[in-house]
Amino acid sequence: MRIVLFTGKGGVGKSTVAAGTAALAARSGLRTLILSTDTAHSLADAYGAPGATPEPTQIAEHLYVQQVDAQLRFEQSWADIQRYLLSVLDAAGMDPVAAEEMTVVPGAEEVLALLELRLQASSGRWDVIVVDCAPTGETLRLLALPEALGWYLERLLPIQRRLVKALRPVLNRAAGVPMPGDTVFDAIERLHGELDDVRELLSGPDASVRLVLTPENVVLAEARRAYTSLCLFGYRVDGVVANRVFPSDDADPWRSAWVAAQREVLTEVEQSFSGLPIWTSEYLPGEPVGVAALADLAERLYGDDGADGGALASPKGEGPFRVATTADGDAVLHLALPFVTRAEVDLARNGDELVLTVGSHRRLLTLPAGLSRLRVAGAAVVDNELRVRFREAAEPGHVATAKEAHR
């Protein structure tokens, strides 16, 4: 089963391209589901279909649309935890309406929308799942959360459970505040496991992210940053869609100036994303609405790379993260970081983890067992990837940065 996520700066036509790709897949006979993690659901409008429902709704042969009811998924996954939090706030004398607002975690609904993707992916009903993601910034936060939340839960939950069991009798009498029971911890552990499954699914070999942009310098700059951040968190980017490109044969002087400006940006796009497929979609005279119109758009966009070719083929290569062994017996961790210089990367070792910081994004990368016992012998950014060299004779507490000499 193939999973393709579409993201891009707001207003670049991301939802239209995602909807067209799904329509083309369905036209090719593939059982296709398209769903949205964007709270501004617009897929039903793009297809000119009745409003989508919280369950997959068929709108054409082989094509289903789902508008994830994030509130429903939130209630299902968060109910036990929320009930406990409400009991604590009630004991503290908080107004019930205010307490209910306090127990809703900002952004949690979008995260739980990914749980619906996990559920559909494991159902066996689909050959292709297309995900219309939120604009770039929200998507990056969304895709970083499963790993980040998993890190905290994995370390804090066992400790908290032991402490609560030991202190529950004392705290109940002293403070009058109810302590969490096993149902609360079980709910958190279940959520942790589900998010871990999401992370494994989306970073797997059959899932990838596709960047949609328009030929504008500001949009290109954001797409470049998104590419770097997606690689940092281990997600594959399988191609770039340059949308709303003016036809080059336009004789109108005003639009000719736009054509020239776009051509310059498109040259930079080709240089920036060298090695990735770059598909180009011309600016249409009218808005494509409906399954047939969107499938036609995708057919023109992908050309020979249609649903039977590269457009929906699983991405090639090993992905942005791999480990190799050198001739002298050292192990080298490779992590793709396009557009990044050595000075922009901060790297630290903390036990069996690497703390990677690139710009405003930080990733806590748990090392494979084979690397965790080794010391960091050097790090460098070479050919658009971070390379961290590991060597025997570990030194406890050793910290390395990406500015150290690469050996």
Secondary structure as the mmCIF struct_conf table of DSSP 4:
data_model
#
loop_
_struct_conf.conf_type_id
_struct_conf.id
_struct_conf.beg_label_comp_id
_struct_conf.beg_label_asym_id
_struct_conf.beg_label_seq_id
_struct_conf.end_label_comp_id
_struct_conf.end_label_asym_id
_struct_conf.end_label_seq_id
STRN STRN1 ARG A 2 GLY A 8
BEND BEND1 LYS A 9 LYS A 9
TURN_TY1_P TURN_TY1_P1 GLY A 10 GLY A 11
BEND BEND2 VAL A 12 GLY A 13
HELX_RH_AL_P HELX_RH_AL_P1 LYS A 14 ARG A 27
TURN_TY1_P TURN_TY1_P2 SER A 28 GLY A 29
STRN STRN2 THR A 32 SER A 36
BEND BEND3 THR A 39 ALA A 40
HELX_RH_AL_P HELX_RH_AL_P2 LEU A 43 TYR A 47
TURN_TY1_P TURN_TY1_P3 GLY A 48 GLY A 48
BEND BEND4 PRO A 50 PRO A 50
HELX_LH_PP_P HELX_LH_PP_P1 GLY A 51 ALA A 52
BEND BEND5 PRO A 54 GLU A 55
STRN STRN3 THR A 57 ALA A 60
TURN_TY1_P TURN_TY1_P4 GLU A 61 HIS A 62
STRN STRN4 LEU A 63 GLN A 67
HELX_RH_AL_P HELX_RH_AL_P3 ALA A 70 ALA A 91
TURN_TY1_P TURN_TY1_P5 ALA A 92 GLY A 93
HELX_RH_AL_P HELX_RH_AL_P4 PRO A 96 MET A 102
TURN_TY1_P TURN_TY1_P6 THR A 103 THR A 103
BEND BEND6 VAL A 104 VAL A 104
TURN_TY1_P TURN_TY1_P7 PRO A 106 GLY A 107
HELX_RH_AL_P HELX_RH_AL_P5 ALA A 108 ALA A 121
TURN_TY1_P TURN_TY1_P8 SER A 122 SER A 122
BEND BEND7 SER A 123 GLY A 124
BEND BEND8 ASP A 127 ASP A 127
STRN STRN5 VAL A 128 ASP A 132
HELX_LH_PP_P HELX_LH_PP_P2 CYS A 133 PRO A 135
HELX_RH_AL_P HELX_RH_AL_P6 THR A 136 ALA A 175
HELX_LH_PP_P HELX_LH_PP_P3 VAL A 177 PRO A 180
HELX_RH_AL_P HELX_RH_AL_P7 ASP A 182 LEU A 202
TURN_TY1_P TURN_TY1_P9 SER A 203 SER A 203
BEND BEND9 GLY A 204 GLY A 204
TURN_TY1_P TURN_TY1_P10 PRO A 205 ASP A 206
STRN STRN6 ALA A 207 LEU A 213
BEND BEND10 PRO A 215 PRO A 215
HELX_RH_AL_P HELX_RH_AL_P8 ASN A 217 LEU A 232
TURN_TY1_P TURN_TY1_P11 PHE A 233 GLY A 234
STRN STRN7 VAL A 237 VAL A 245
HELX_LH_PP_P HELX_LH_PP_P4 PHE A 246 PRO A 247
TURN_TY1_P TURN_TY1_P12 SER A 248 ASP A 249
HELX_RH_AL_P HELX_RH_AL_P9 PRO A 253 SER A 272
TURN_TY1_P TURN_TY1_P13 PHE A 273 GLY A 275
BEND BEND11 LEU A 276 LEU A 276
STRN STRN8 ILE A 278 GLU A 282
HELX_LH_PP_P HELX_LH_PP_P5 TYR A 283 LEU A 284
BEND BEND12 PRO A 285 GLY A 286
BEND BEND13 GLY A 290 GLY A 290
HELX_RH_AL_P HELX_RH_AL_P10 VAL A 291 TYR A 302
HELX_RH_3T_P HELX_RH_3T_P1 GLY A 303 ASP A 305
BEND BEND14 GLY A 306 GLY A 306
TURN_TY1_P TURN_TY1_P14 ALA A 307 ALA A 311
BEND BEND15 LEU A 312 ALA A 313
HELX_LH_PP_P HELX_LH_PP_P6 SER A 314 LYS A 316
BEND BEND16 GLY A 317 GLU A 318
BEND BEND17 PRO A 320 PRO A 320
STRN STRN9 PHE A 321 THR A 325
TURN_TY1_P TURN_TY1_P15 ALA A 327 ASP A 328
BEND BEND18 GLY A 329 GLY A 329
STRN STRN10 ALA A 331 ALA A 336
TURN_TY1_P TURN_TY1_P16 PRO A 338 PHE A 339
HELX_RH_3T_P HELX_RH_3T_P2 ARG A 342 GLU A 344
STRN STRN11 VAL A 345 ASN A 350
TURN_TY1_P TURN_TY1_P17 GLY A 351 ASP A 352
STRN STRN12 GLU A 353 VAL A 358
TURN_TY1_P TURN_TY1_P18 GLY A 359 SER A 360
STRN STRN13 HIS A 361 THR A 366
HELX_LH_PP_P HELX_LH_PP_P7 LEU A 367 PRO A 368
HELX_RH_AL_P HELX_RH_AL_P11 ALA A 369 SER A 372
TURN_TY1_P TURN_TY1_P19 ARG A 373 ARG A 373
BEND BEND19 LEU A 374 LEU A 374
STRN STRN14 ARG A 375 VAL A 382
TURN_TY1_P TURN_TY1_P20 ASP A 383 ASN A 384
STRN STRN15 GLU A 385 ARG A 391
BEND BEND20 GLU A 392 ALA A 393
TURN_TY1_P TURN_TY1_P21 PRO A 396 GLY A 397
TURN_TY1_P TURN_TY1_P22 ALA A 402 LYS A 403
BEND BEND21 GLU A 404 GLU A 404
HELX_LH_PP_P HELX_LH_PP_P8 ALA A 405 HIS A 406
#
